[in-house]
Amino acid sequence: MEIGARLKEAREAKNLSLESLQETTKIQKRYLIAIEEGNLHILPGKFYARAFIKEYANAVGVDPDELMEEFKEEVPKTEEPTEEHYSRMQRSRKNNNTDKPSSNFSLFPTVIVVLLIVGIILVAVFFISQSMSGKGENEPINQDGDEDVIINDDTSQTQDSETASDENEENKDSAANEKSEDASIDDEASQEETEPKGEFSTVEKGTGNTPESIVAYNYAGEEVTATLEAEGDTWLGVKSESDEIFFEEAMFNEEKSPLEIDLTGQERVFFKIGNASVLTITVNGVEMEYPVDSSTVRQNIWIELNQEAE
């Protein structure tokens, strides 16, 4: 029995149609038919032939390693390492927006000035009424019929004026402090918005049909997030230098985009890319420029994450 017939038999045993299998594996139906009919030359290269067969086997419940070993003479051979097993994939929502201070802070100075003016008016009205009331009390009529004698309490009025002046000064100082705090908050927010997110530099440019390059990403801060977006189909695998898996090696496309991976605390991360021309990689919002022109579709890239002192 050929490998295509073996896979077709497993698919039919599970009552799976080619359309549902296409939806599950993201492999075009015409390639699935080519595998079942043994027309492996139709597939886009030996690397993709092996990858598609393994995806097909996983989808229909056949052990891909045993299958590849059983039909090793039939399956196209390639030097590409495709036997890694991955264990973890992290996906999170895009969130590249920097927090901004509330616009309510900008209203504080206006509110304070209005309250200060109202307070001054109320204090003035109060003292005017007190002054008028005191003037009536201090105007006794002379029993001999002489002209009225007005007795003013100059000392009391002077103290009241000094008290009002002190209150006005305190209100002005409070308003000035509020403005200073608002300006400080605005300055801090402005510094956060203009703070550089980091930059890439090429350390080593790979060569050959599948170049392996090294790029460095220098950044300040604590968190590091990589965002991957595809405009078409590409084979993709992402892991750390210690073989910690971030994305299991499989087909990656627009439907799975964008994919965000938390790389905080990592020093080196390996990206295995089957079609670089459709894949965009950004770290903390900074897009990586491929060391080798992306027209070289198959590329292996190490990204070194260098945290700089703040």
FIBA-814369 format. One record per residue (C-alpha): residue number from 1; residue in one letter; chain; x, y, z. Coordinates in pm, 1 decimal, m for minus. Layout:
BEGIN
+-----+--------+--------+----------+----------+----------+
: num : residu : chaine :        X :        Y :        Z :
+-----+--------+--------+----------+----------+----------+
: NUM :      A :      A :        X :        Y :        Z :
...
+-----+--------+--------+----------+----------+----------+
% end
This chain:
BEGIN
+-----+--------+--------+----------+----------+----------+
: num : residu : chaine :        X :        Y :        Z :
+-----+--------+--------+----------+----------+----------+
:   1 :      M :      A :      0.0 :      0.0 :      0.0 :
:   2 :      E :      A :    130.6 :    345.7 :    m89.5 :
:   3 :      I :      A :    146.2 :    630.2 :    159.1 :
:   4 :      G :      A :   m135.3 :    822.5 :    m14.1 :
:   5 :      A :      A :   m366.5 :    522.2 :     m3.4 :
:   6 :      R :      A :   m281.3 :    469.1 :    364.5 :
:   7 :      L :      A :   m374.2 :    829.3 :    449.5 :
:   8 :      K :      A :   m692.0 :    819.5 :    238.2 :
:   9 :      E :      A :   m801.2 :    501.2 :    414.4 :
:  10 :      A :      A :   m747.0 :    667.9 :    755.9 :
:  11 :      R :      A :   m944.1 :    976.6 :    643.3 :
:  12 :      E :      A :  m1238.7 :    770.1 :    520.1 :
:  13 :      A :      A :  m1233.5 :    564.4 :    841.7 :
:  14 :      K :      A :  m1292.9 :    888.9 :   1031.5 :
:  15 :      N :      A :  m1564.1 :    999.3 :    785.0 :
:  16 :      L :      A :  m1371.0 :   1314.2 :    698.0 :
:  17 :      S :      A :  m1422.8 :   1493.0 :    366.0 :
:  18 :      L :      A :  m1142.8 :   1662.0 :    178.4 :
:  19 :      E :      A :  m1312.6 :   1996.6 :    245.0 :
:  20 :      S :      A :  m1315.8 :   1945.4 :    622.7 :
:  21 :      L :      A :   m955.7 :   1821.0 :    610.4 :
:  22 :      Q :      A :   m858.5 :   2134.0 :    417.1 :
:  23 :      E :      A :  m1021.1 :   2349.3 :    688.1 :
:  24 :      T :      A :   m836.7 :   2158.2 :    963.4 :
:  25 :      T :      A :   m487.3 :   2149.5 :    808.9 :
:  26 :      K :      A :   m505.1 :   2474.8 :    605.8 :
:  27 :      I :      A :   m360.1 :   2272.8 :    312.7 :
:  28 :      Q :      A :   m525.8 :   2337.1 :    m23.2 :
:  29 :      K :      A :   m758.8 :   2061.2 :   m142.2 :
:  30 :      R :      A :   m563.2 :   2004.3 :   m464.4 :
:  31 :      Y :      A :   m251.3 :   1923.4 :   m258.9 :
:  32 :      L :      A :   m448.7 :   1679.9 :    m40.0 :
:  33 :      I :      A :   m571.3 :   1501.4 :   m353.0 :
:  34 :      A :      A :   m214.6 :   1492.2 :   m490.8 :
:  35 :      I :      A :    m94.1 :   1324.3 :   m169.8 :
:  36 :      E :      A :   m369.0 :   1061.8 :   m181.1 :
:  37 :      E :      A :   m300.3 :    986.5 :   m550.0 :
:  38 :      G :      A :     75.5 :    970.6 :   m494.2 :
:  39 :      N :      A :    148.0 :   1274.6 :   m716.2 :
:  40 :      L :      A :    398.0 :   1424.9 :   m471.0 :
:  41 :      H :      A :    576.7 :   1609.4 :   m751.2 :
:  42 :      I :      A :    280.6 :   1851.9 :   m765.2 :
:  43 :      L :      A :    356.3 :   1975.9 :   m411.5 :
:  44 :      P :      A :    567.4 :   2295.6 :   m376.2 :
:  45 :      G :      A :    904.2 :   2135.6 :   m304.1 :
:  46 :      K :      A :   1035.7 :   1843.6 :    m99.2 :
:  47 :      F :      A :   1026.2 :   2038.0 :    225.9 :
:  48 :      Y :      A :    654.9 :   2117.0 :    186.4 :
:  49 :      A :      A :    579.0 :   1761.1 :     70.2 :
:  50 :      R :      A :    708.4 :   1617.6 :    397.9 :
:  51 :      A :      A :    538.4 :   1889.8 :    600.8 :
:  52 :      F :      A :    200.5 :   1842.2 :    428.2 :
:  53 :      I :      A :    212.9 :   1464.8 :    473.7 :
:  54 :      K :      A :    283.1 :   1504.4 :    846.3 :
:  55 :      E :      A :     m1.8 :   1758.3 :    881.4 :
:  56 :      Y :      A :   m236.0 :   1517.8 :    696.8 :
:  57 :      A :      A :   m130.0 :   1226.5 :    921.9 :
:  58 :      N :      A :   m186.4 :   1424.5 :   1242.1 :
:  59 :      A :      A :   m533.1 :   1530.0 :   1123.2 :
:  60 :      V :      A :   m649.2 :   1172.3 :   1056.4 :
:  61 :      G :      A :   m494.2 :   1019.6 :   1370.6 :
:  62 :      V :      A :   m189.4 :    849.8 :   1215.8 :
:  63 :      D :      A :    149.4 :    873.4 :   1389.3 :
:  64 :      P :      A :    352.2 :   1089.1 :   1144.9 :
:  65 :      D :      A :    691.9 :    955.9 :   1260.8 :
:  66 :      E :      A :    593.0 :    590.9 :   1213.6 :
:  67 :      L :      A :    432.9 :    674.4 :    877.7 :
:  68 :      M :      A :    743.6 :    856.6 :    751.0 :
:  69 :      E :      A :    964.6 :    568.9 :    863.7 :
:  70 :      E :      A :    740.8 :    305.2 :    702.6 :
:  71 :      F :      A :    732.9 :    488.6 :    367.6 :
:  72 :      K :      A :   1077.7 :    653.5 :    384.8 :
:  73 :      E :      A :   1166.5 :    525.9 :     37.2 :
:  74 :      E :      A :    855.9 :    690.8 :   m107.5 :
:  75 :      V :      A :    868.1 :   1024.0 :     74.3 :
:  76 :      P :      A :   1098.1 :   1292.9 :    m75.2 :
:  77 :      K :      A :   1415.1 :   1345.4 :    130.4 :
:  78 :      T :      A :   1526.4 :   1687.3 :    252.5 :
:  79 :      E :      A :   1796.1 :   1818.7 :    478.3 :
:  80 :      E :      A :   1557.0 :   2051.9 :    654.8 :
:  81 :      P :      A :   1507.6 :   1957.6 :   1025.0 :
:  82 :      T :      A :   1134.9 :   1888.1 :   1056.6 :
:  83 :      E :      A :   1130.5 :   1646.5 :   1353.1 :
:  84 :      E :      A :   1113.3 :   1897.6 :   1641.2 :
:  85 :      H :      A :    811.2 :   1866.5 :   1870.6 :
:  86 :      Y :      A :    668.0 :   2175.6 :   2022.9 :
:  87 :      S :      A :    461.8 :   2219.0 :   2337.1 :
:  88 :      R :      A :    340.2 :   2572.5 :   2390.7 :
:  89 :      M :      A :    189.3 :   2855.0 :   2188.7 :
:  90 :      Q :      A :     92.7 :   3186.6 :   2339.4 :
:  91 :      R :      A :   m155.0 :   3419.6 :   2178.0 :
:  92 :      S :      A :   m261.5 :   3756.5 :   2317.7 :
:  93 :      R :      A :   m444.5 :   4058.7 :   2190.1 :
:  94 :      K :      A :   m262.4 :   4346.3 :   2028.7 :
:  95 :      N :      A :   m209.9 :   4617.0 :   2275.2 :
:  96 :      N :      A :     53.4 :   4864.5 :   2157.0 :
:  97 :      N :      A :   m131.1 :   5174.4 :   2282.4 :
:  98 :      T :      A :     53.5 :   5389.7 :   2540.8 :
:  99 :      D :      A :   m162.6 :   5512.9 :   2832.5 :
: 100 :      K :      A :   m232.8 :   5886.3 :   2824.1 :
: 101 :      P :      A :   m317.6 :   6110.0 :   3117.5 :
: 102 :      S :      A :   m686.2 :   6190.4 :   3164.2 :
: 103 :      S :      A :   m806.6 :   6506.6 :   2995.2 :
: 104 :      N :      A :   m982.3 :   6593.8 :   3322.0 :
: 105 :      F :      A :   m646.3 :   6721.7 :   3453.5 :
: 106 :      S :      A :   m660.0 :   7004.1 :   3202.1 :
: 107 :      L :      A :   m983.8 :   7130.8 :   3363.6 :
: 108 :      F :      A :   m831.6 :   7165.5 :   3710.9 :
: 109 :      P :      A :   m669.2 :   7508.2 :   3662.4 :
: 110 :      T :      A :   m992.7 :   7656.6 :   3520.0 :
: 111 :      V :      A :  m1205.9 :   7512.7 :   3802.4 :
: 112 :      I :      A :   m962.4 :   7638.0 :   4065.6 :
: 113 :      V :      A :   m956.2 :   7990.3 :   3919.7 :
: 114 :      V :      A :  m1338.2 :   8002.8 :   3908.4 :
: 115 :      L :      A :  m1364.6 :   7882.6 :   4267.9 :
: 116 :      L :      A :  m1103.2 :   8137.5 :   4373.8 :
: 117 :      I :      A :  m1295.8 :   8424.8 :   4211.5 :
: 118 :      V :      A :  m1622.5 :   8309.9 :   4369.8 :
: 119 :      G :      A :  m1451.2 :   8284.7 :   4708.5 :
: 120 :      I :      A :  m1310.7 :   8636.5 :   4681.0 :
: 121 :      I :      A :  m1653.9 :   8774.0 :   4588.9 :
: 122 :      L :      A :  m1819.1 :   8597.9 :   4884.8 :
: 123 :      V :      A :  m1551.6 :   8720.5 :   5126.6 :
: 124 :      A :      A :  m1591.8 :   9079.9 :   4996.1 :
: 125 :      V :      A :  m1970.7 :   9066.3 :   5029.6 :
: 126 :      F :      A :  m1937.5 :   8927.7 :   5381.1 :
: 127 :      F :      A :  m1704.2 :   9204.1 :   5499.1 :
: 128 :      I :      A :  m1907.9 :   9477.6 :   5329.0 :
: 129 :      S :      A :  m2221.0 :   9356.2 :   5509.7 :
: 130 :      Q :      A :  m2030.4 :   9337.3 :   5835.7 :
: 131 :      S :      A :  m1898.4 :   9687.8 :   5783.6 :
: 132 :      M :      A :  m2247.0 :   9828.4 :   5713.4 :
: 133 :      S :      A :  m2390.1 :   9652.7 :   6016.2 :
: 134 :      G :      A :  m2111.4 :   9780.0 :   6242.5 :
: 135 :      K :      A :  m2155.7 :  10138.3 :   6114.2 :
: 136 :      G :      A :  m2525.6 :  10141.7 :   6221.9 :
: 137 :      E :      A :  m2440.2 :  10013.8 :   6568.4 :
: 138 :      N :      A :  m2169.3 :  10275.5 :   6622.4 :
: 139 :      E :      A :  m2376.2 :  10587.0 :   6536.4 :
: 140 :      P :      A :  m2552.2 :  10690.5 :   6866.9 :
: 141 :      I :      A :  m2749.4 :  11019.6 :   6871.9 :
: 142 :      N :      A :  m2615.2 :  11291.7 :   7107.6 :
: 143 :      Q :      A :  m2871.1 :  11373.3 :   7379.9 :
: 144 :      D :      A :  m2796.2 :  11747.0 :   7349.6 :
: 145 :      G :      A :  m2913.4 :  11750.9 :   6983.9 :
: 146 :      D :      A :  m2562.6 :  11785.1 :   6840.4 :
: 147 :      E :      A :  m2463.8 :  11617.9 :   6515.5 :
: 148 :      D :      A :  m2416.3 :  11238.8 :   6519.6 :
: 149 :      V :      A :  m2072.7 :  11113.2 :   6618.2 :
: 150 :      I :      A :  m1946.3 :  10810.1 :   6416.3 :
: 151 :      I :      A :  m1723.3 :  10570.0 :   6610.6 :
: 152 :      N :      A :  m1521.4 :  10341.0 :   6385.1 :
: 153 :      D :      A :  m1342.9 :  10033.1 :   6509.7 :
: 154 :      D :      A :  m1033.8 :  10077.0 :   6291.3 :
: 155 :      T :      A :   m847.9 :   9799.8 :   6466.3 :
: 156 :      S :      A :  m1121.1 :   9539.8 :   6389.8 :
: 157 :      Q :      A :  m1141.3 :   9641.2 :   6023.7 :
: 158 :      T :      A :   m763.9 :   9620.3 :   5987.2 :
: 159 :      Q :      A :   m754.2 :   9267.7 :   6133.2 :
: 160 :      D :      A :  m1042.1 :   9157.3 :   5908.0 :
: 161 :      S :      A :   m862.8 :   9295.2 :   5599.7 :
: 162 :      E :      A :   m539.4 :   9113.2 :   5694.9 :
: 163 :      T :      A :   m733.7 :   8785.6 :   5741.9 :
: 164 :      A :      A :   m895.3 :   8818.0 :   5397.5 :
: 165 :      S :      A :   m557.5 :   8893.4 :   5241.5 :
: 166 :      D :      A :   m403.3 :   8583.1 :   5404.7 :
: 167 :      E :      A :   m687.2 :   8362.9 :   5276.6 :
: 168 :      N :      A :   m642.9 :   8500.4 :   4924.3 :
: 169 :      E :      A :   m269.1 :   8426.0 :   4934.9 :
: 170 :      E :      A :   m334.5 :   8067.5 :   5051.2 :
: 171 :      N :      A :   m584.5 :   8013.9 :   4768.9 :
: 172 :      K :      A :   m334.7 :   8149.3 :   4514.1 :
: 173 :      D :      A :    m58.5 :   7921.1 :   4649.5 :
: 174 :      S :      A :   m293.8 :   7620.1 :   4629.6 :
: 175 :      A :      A :   m381.7 :   7703.0 :   4268.4 :
: 176 :      A :      A :    m14.1 :   7740.5 :   4179.1 :
: 177 :      N :      A :     67.1 :   7400.3 :   4335.6 :
: 178 :      E :      A :   m214.3 :   7233.5 :   4139.5 :
: 179 :      K :      A :    m84.7 :   7382.4 :   3813.7 :
: 180 :      S :      A :    268.7 :   7266.0 :   3895.7 :
: 181 :      E :      A :    147.3 :   6909.4 :   3962.3 :
: 182 :      D :      A :    m51.0 :   6906.1 :   3636.3 :
: 183 :      A :      A :    253.9 :   7026.6 :   3442.2 :
: 184 :      S :      A :    467.4 :   6754.5 :   3604.0 :
: 185 :      I :      A :    216.1 :   6482.9 :   3505.9 :
: 186 :      D :      A :    203.9 :   6615.1 :   3146.1 :
: 187 :      D :      A :    587.4 :   6614.7 :   3126.3 :
: 188 :      E :      A :    608.9 :   6252.8 :   3249.5 :
: 189 :      A :      A :    343.2 :   6139.6 :   3001.5 :
: 190 :      S :      A :    523.9 :   6320.0 :   2718.7 :
: 191 :      Q :      A :    851.6 :   6149.0 :   2810.0 :
: 192 :      E :      A :    679.0 :   5807.3 :   2806.6 :
: 193 :      E :      A :    527.6 :   5873.0 :   2462.6 :
: 194 :      T :      A :    858.2 :   5983.6 :   2310.0 :
: 195 :      E :      A :   1068.0 :   5712.1 :   2474.2 :
: 196 :      P :      A :   1232.5 :   5495.6 :   2202.3 :
: 197 :      K :      A :   1101.4 :   5137.1 :   2183.4 :
: 198 :      G :      A :   1429.4 :   4983.5 :   2066.2 :
: 199 :      E :      A :   1612.6 :   4914.7 :   1740.7 :
: 200 :      F :      A :   1737.6 :   4623.5 :   1526.1 :
: 201 :      S :      A :   2086.0 :   4573.0 :   1385.0 :
: 202 :      T :      A :   2230.8 :   4294.4 :   1170.3 :
: 203 :      V :      A :   2501.9 :   4087.7 :   1344.1 :
: 204 :      E :      A :   2556.0 :   3817.9 :   1080.1 :
: 205 :      K :      A :   2400.1 :   3773.5 :    734.2 :
: 206 :      G :      A :   2340.8 :   3412.6 :    630.2 :
: 207 :      T :      A :   2414.5 :   3262.5 :    288.9 :
: 208 :      G :      A :   2290.8 :   2975.5 :     72.6 :
: 209 :      N :      A :   1943.5 :   2856.6 :    m22.3 :
: 210 :      T :      A :   1831.3 :   2866.6 :    343.0 :
: 211 :      P :      A :   2046.7 :   3137.3 :    503.7 :
: 212 :      E :      A :   2079.5 :   3141.9 :    882.3 :
: 213 :      S :      A :   2127.3 :   3500.6 :   1003.0 :
: 214 :      I :      A :   2166.9 :   3675.2 :   1339.4 :
: 215 :      V :      A :   2007.8 :   4012.4 :   1424.7 :
: 216 :      A :      A :   2023.3 :   4204.7 :   1752.4 :
: 217 :      Y :      A :   1735.8 :   4394.6 :   1913.2 :
: 218 :      N :      A :   1850.2 :   4651.9 :   2171.0 :
: 219 :      Y :      A :   1581.8 :   4785.0 :   2403.4 :
: 220 :      A :      A :   1521.7 :   4956.5 :   2735.9 :
: 221 :      G :      A :   1253.6 :   4845.1 :   2980.4 :
: 222 :      E :      A :   1130.8 :   4509.3 :   3102.1 :
: 223 :      E :      A :    870.1 :   4356.8 :   2868.6 :
: 224 :      V :      A :    942.0 :   4221.1 :   2518.2 :
: 225 :      T :      A :    656.2 :   4120.5 :   2284.2 :
: 226 :      A :      A :    699.9 :   3987.1 :   1929.3 :
: 227 :      T :      A :    409.7 :   4025.0 :   1682.9 :
: 228 :      L :      A :    390.5 :   3804.6 :   1371.1 :
: 229 :      E :      A :    160.0 :   3884.0 :   1077.0 :
: 230 :      A :      A :    130.3 :   3689.9 :    750.0 :
: 231 :      E :      A :    m20.0 :   3798.6 :    417.2 :
: 232 :      G :      A :    m19.5 :   3444.5 :    280.7 :
: 233 :      D :      A :     87.5 :   3087.1 :    365.0 :
: 234 :      T :      A :    427.0 :   3027.1 :    528.1 :
: 235 :      W :      A :    584.0 :   2746.8 :    729.7 :
: 236 :      L :      A :    676.7 :   2878.1 :   1076.6 :
: 237 :      G :      A :    841.4 :   2763.2 :   1398.4 :
: 238 :      V :      A :    959.1 :   2974.1 :   1696.9 :
: 239 :      K :      A :   1169.0 :   2855.0 :   1992.1 :
: 240 :      S :      A :   1424.1 :   2980.8 :   2245.5 :
: 241 :      E :      A :   1791.3 :   2887.9 :   2262.5 :
: 242 :      S :      A :   1703.0 :   2642.4 :   2542.8 :
: 243 :      D :      A :   1439.0 :   2476.5 :   2316.1 :
: 244 :      E :      A :   1143.8 :   2642.5 :   2491.4 :
: 245 :      I :      A :    870.8 :   2635.2 :   2225.0 :
: 246 :      F :      A :    669.5 :   2950.2 :   2146.7 :
: 247 :      F :      A :    501.5 :   2836.3 :   1821.9 :
: 248 :      E :      A :    476.8 :   2473.6 :   1711.9 :
: 249 :      E :      A :    619.8 :   2426.2 :   1366.3 :
: 250 :      A :      A :    321.4 :   2436.5 :   1130.2 :
: 251 :      M :      A :    157.4 :   2636.6 :    852.6 :
: 252 :      F :      A :     95.9 :   3003.3 :    945.4 :
: 253 :      N :      A :   m129.0 :   3240.3 :    746.8 :
: 254 :      E :      A :   m361.4 :   3542.2 :    755.2 :
: 255 :      E :      A :   m627.9 :   3356.4 :    951.3 :
: 256 :      K :      A :   m385.7 :   3298.0 :   1239.1 :
: 257 :      S :      A :   m257.1 :   3657.5 :   1230.0 :
: 258 :      P :      A :   m170.3 :   3856.2 :   1425.4 :
: 259 :      L :      A :     17.6 :   3627.7 :   1665.5 :
: 260 :      E :      A :    178.4 :   3785.2 :   1972.1 :
: 261 :      I :      A :    450.8 :   3602.7 :   2167.1 :
: 262 :      D :      A :    582.8 :   3712.9 :   2508.3 :
: 263 :      L :      A :    966.0 :   3702.0 :   2491.0 :
: 264 :      T :      A :   1029.8 :   3877.9 :   2824.9 :
: 265 :      G :      A :   1342.3 :   3738.8 :   2990.4 :
: 266 :      Q :      A :   1470.2 :   3561.2 :   2676.4 :
: 267 :      E :      A :   1821.2 :   3618.9 :   2538.5 :
: 268 :      R :      A :   1805.3 :   3446.7 :   2196.5 :
: 269 :      V :      A :   1502.8 :   3330.6 :   1996.9 :
: 270 :      F :      A :   1506.9 :   3119.5 :   1676.0 :
: 271 :      F :      A :   1261.0 :   3179.1 :   1388.9 :
: 272 :      K :      A :   1227.3 :   2913.3 :   1117.8 :
: 273 :      I :      A :   1049.1 :   3071.6 :    820.3 :
: 274 :      G :      A :    931.9 :   2893.6 :    506.2 :
: 275 :      N :      A :    814.8 :   3200.4 :    311.7 :
: 276 :      A :      A :    972.8 :   3524.3 :    436.3 :
: 277 :      S :      A :    810.9 :   3731.7 :    161.6 :
: 278 :      V :      A :    469.4 :   3716.0 :    333.4 :
: 279 :      L :      A :    575.9 :   3731.5 :    701.6 :
: 280 :      T :      A :    629.4 :   4053.0 :    901.3 :
: 281 :      I :      A :    802.7 :   4037.0 :   1243.2 :
: 282 :      T :      A :    787.1 :   4329.0 :   1488.1 :
: 283 :      V :      A :    925.3 :   4350.5 :   1843.0 :
: 284 :      N :      A :    772.0 :   4608.2 :   2079.8 :
: 285 :      G :      A :    624.1 :   4779.4 :   1774.4 :
: 286 :      V :      A :    956.5 :   4796.0 :   1581.3 :
: 287 :      E :      A :    956.3 :   4606.6 :   1249.8 :
: 288 :      M :      A :   1253.6 :   4379.0 :   1179.6 :
: 289 :      E :      A :   1423.0 :   4420.8 :    841.5 :
: 290 :      Y :      A :   1532.3 :   4082.7 :    701.0 :
: 291 :      P :      A :   1915.4 :   4056.6 :    684.0 :
: 292 :      V :      A :   1877.0 :   3867.7 :    354.7 :
: 293 :      D :      A :   1625.6 :   3998.6 :     98.2 :
: 294 :      S :      A :   1282.4 :   3847.3 :    170.9 :
: 295 :      S :      A :   1269.5 :   3716.8 :   m186.7 :
: 296 :      T :      A :   1481.8 :   3436.3 :    m40.8 :
: 297 :      V :      A :   1170.4 :   3272.5 :     98.1 :
: 298 :      R :      A :   1327.2 :   3012.3 :    328.0 :
: 299 :      Q :      A :   1525.9 :   3176.9 :    607.9 :
: 300 :      N :      A :   1639.8 :   3087.5 :    959.5 :
: 301 :      I :      A :   1691.5 :   3385.0 :   1191.4 :
: 302 :      W :      A :   1827.5 :   3418.8 :   1546.8 :
: 303 :      I :      A :   1712.5 :   3736.0 :   1728.3 :
: 304 :      E :      A :   1937.4 :   3839.2 :   2018.8 :
: 305 :      L :      A :   1746.7 :   4042.8 :   2280.1 :
: 306 :      N :      A :   1982.0 :   4290.9 :   2450.9 :
: 307 :      Q :      A :   1835.6 :   4486.0 :   2743.3 :
: 308 :      E :      A :   2004.7 :   4822.5 :   2794.2 :
: 309 :      A :      A :   2036.7 :   4999.2 :   3128.6 :
: 310 :      E :      A :   1779.0 :   5276.3 :   3175.5 :
+-----+--------+--------+----------+----------+----------+
% end
